[in-house]
Amino acid sequence: MMARDPVEAQREFYASRSHAHLQPQATDVYSARLVARLVEEMGIKPGARVLEVGAGFGRFTFELLKHCESLVALDLSEAALARLVEARDDRGVSSERCRPHCADLQQLNVDALGGPFDFVVGFFILHHLPDYRAAIARLVSCLETGGRMGFIEPNRRNPLFAAQVAFCEDMTWAEEKGMFRLSSRGVERALASGGLVSCATRRFGFFPPQIINRFTKAARLEEGIERMRVFGPLLPFLLLSAQAGQDGGGQAR
């Protein structure tokens, strides 16, 4: 029996479920905090052009747009991007500022995307990919010289992610098992192999969205917990970033 194509499996997965936890919301403190952390770490400025990889339904997209000039939302799911466009139009965001692009990373075309870009970013996408190392190598060509690439991923050392997969009806082990294989060192090596420099990993966060979005004091408490060294290895989020150097990787076209 032939193995099922992972790309088609993911398209079917996102078309067959509601995925309420991935939908953009009017007020989502959790998403805003993750985006703000990435923006600060990477130095995203208001005039920047951004490629968001695995944009999905747009949960992080509209927060990102508050910090940049324009964004291309890349995803392999037509169904997810259709919902993103609905949310974009409801918010009165122009198609010039937020343009969806449906494509598989294995068949990436920088010119079709409108690149290269100042920043390539992704939220919880690498652990879903059949080969994140190959994907990173392709994405390097989407960067301007001196541009930056960054991803936020789950920290596999944090036990709460296993509980989340077990109890969230929109999540499955088949789709999420990659988070338990993905390591910060592996991603850093992939970034460096692509010719990027200044590869770094930051761990942050503590509370799940159900807590952050409900209790206003949770964010301040979380900041205190992050400063406690004892919790450092277990903090739930990894922010992995690197920069295209002047002599290799991400050459402008």
N, C-alpha and C positions, 0 to 999 in steps of 0.2 A: 504494500500500500504506500502510495507516494505521500511524503510529508506535505502538510498544508502550507501554502505560501504565506509567510508571516505578514506581508503587506496587506493581502486580501483579508486575512484574519482580523487585522486591526481595523480596516475599513468597515467590516461587518460589525465588529464589536461596538464601534462608536455610532453606527447607524441604527443599532437594534435596542439601545438602552437610552434612558433619559439623561443619565449622568448629571443629576441635579447638583452634585458637589463641584462640578466643573464649570457651571454656567456663570457668566458675569452677573454680578449683583449691584444694586444701587449703592449699597453700603457693605463693604467687605474689608474690614480692618486688617484681617489676615493677609489678603492679597496685596493690599497697599503697603504693608510692612515688608513683605518679601521683595516687592518691586523697589521700594525705597532703599533697602539694603543693597540690592544689586546695582542700582543707579549710583549710589554713593561709592561703592567699592570700585566700580568701573569708570567713574567719572563721566557718565552720560550727561551731555549738555543740551539745552533747548534746541539748538540748531542741528542736532545729530540725525543721521539716517540709520535706521535700525532694521535688522532682519530678525524676526522672532521665529525660531524653529519650533515646530510642534505647537503652534498657537491654539489649536483646537477650537473650542467654542468662544474663546476670547476672555477667559477669566482674568488673565494678567495683561492682556493687550491694551485695554483702555486705561489702566493705571500707567502703563509704559508711555502711552501717548501724552500724558501730562508732563513728561520729562524730555520729550524729543520732538523733532520737526515732523518726521514722517516714519512710517513703519510698514514693512511688508510682512504679512502674516502667512507663514508657510505651514502647510499641513497636508497630509496625504488623504484626509477624509473630506470629501465634498459635502457630506451631510453636516459635519462640524463647522466648516467654513460658511455654509449657508446660514447657519444660526448666528455666526459671528457677524455676517453682513447685516442681518436683521437688527442685531443689537447696535451695530455701528450707525445704521440709519435712524434708529429710535433715538440715539444720542445726538444726532445732528452732526456727526463727524463726516467730513468729506472723503470721497474715494481717493483723492490725491494724498491725503494724510494717512489713510489706512487702506492698503490694497491687499486683498487675499490672493494667494497663489497656491494652487493645488498641485503637488508634485511629491514623488518619492525621492528621498535623499540619494538613493542609488542612481538617479537619473537627473541630477541637479544641473541646471543651465543658468549660469550667472547672468548672462545677458538677458534671458527671459525674466529673471527676477528683478532686473533693473539695477543690479549692483555694479561695482562693489559697494560695501557699506562701511560706515564708521564703527558699527558694533553688530556682532552676531550673538544673540542670547537665546536661552531656552530654559523653561521651567519644567522640571520633572519629565524630561523627554529622553535623556540618554539611556536610562535603564529599560526603556521600552524597545530600543533598537536592536536588531539582530547582531549588528557589529558597530558599536559606537566608535571604535577606533577608526574604521574606514569612513564613517560619517564625518568625524572631525576633520579628517584629511581632506575631504571634499569641501567642507565648509570654509577651510582656510582660504580657498580661492575667492570667497565672497567678501573678504576683508580688504579694505584700503590698506596701503602701507601705513604702519603705525596704528591701525585699528585694533580693537580689543574684542575678545571672545569670552563669554562667561555663561555658566550654567548653574542653576540651583537644583540639587538632587537630594534624595533622602540619605541620611547617614545609616548604613546598615547595622551599625552597632546599637542603635536605639530600638529597644524591644517594642515600643508602641506602634511601629509601622506594621508589624505582624498582626497585632490586634486590630488595627484599622482595616487591613485587608480581610480579616476574618469576619468582621461585623458590618462592613459597609456593603450594601446589596449591589451597588454599582461597580464594585471592584472584584477581580478574580485573581486567583494565584497564577493562572496561566499568563495574565497580562502583567502582573506586578512582580513575578519572581526574579526579574532582572535586578531589582533593587538590592537583593541579597548577594548578588555577584559583583556589583559595581563597587569599585574602591577608589578612593581619592588618588592613591598612587598610580593606579592604572590610567585614570583620566589625565593626570599630570604628564605621564609618559606619552600618552597619545597627543596631547597638546604640543609637547616638545618635539615629537617625531614629525609633526606637521610644520615645523620651522618656527613655532611661536616661542616667545621668550617671557621671562618674568612669570612663570607658572606658579600659582599660589592657591592654597585651599584655606578657607575660613569656615569655622563651625559656629553656628548661631541658632537662636530660637529656643523654645522649650514647650510652649503650650500649643495644643491643636486648635484649629479654627473655631471649633465649638466654644472654646473658652475665650480666646482672643476677641471674637466678635460679640460676645455676650457681656463680658465684664470689663469695664473701662480701666480698672486698676491692674489688670493682668499684664498689660504691655510694660508698665513700669516694673512690676515684679519680675517679669522675664528678663529685663535688662540687668537687674541685680543678679539673677541666677547665672546669666552668661559670664559675669565677672568672677564667678567662683570656679577656681581651677579644677576642683574635684568633679565638676559636671562636664568639663571641656570635651573629653572623648565621646560623651553620649549625647551632646546637643544634636537635635534632630536634622538640621539642615547643613548641607555642604555647599559653599559658594566657591566654585572652581573657575579660575580666570587665567588669561594669558594675553599677550600682546604680539601683534605682527611686527617683526623687526624691520629694519631698513634695508637689509640685504637678503631677505628670504622669507617666504610665507606671506600671503596676502598682498602680493604686488598689485598695485593699481593698474587698470587696463585703459 
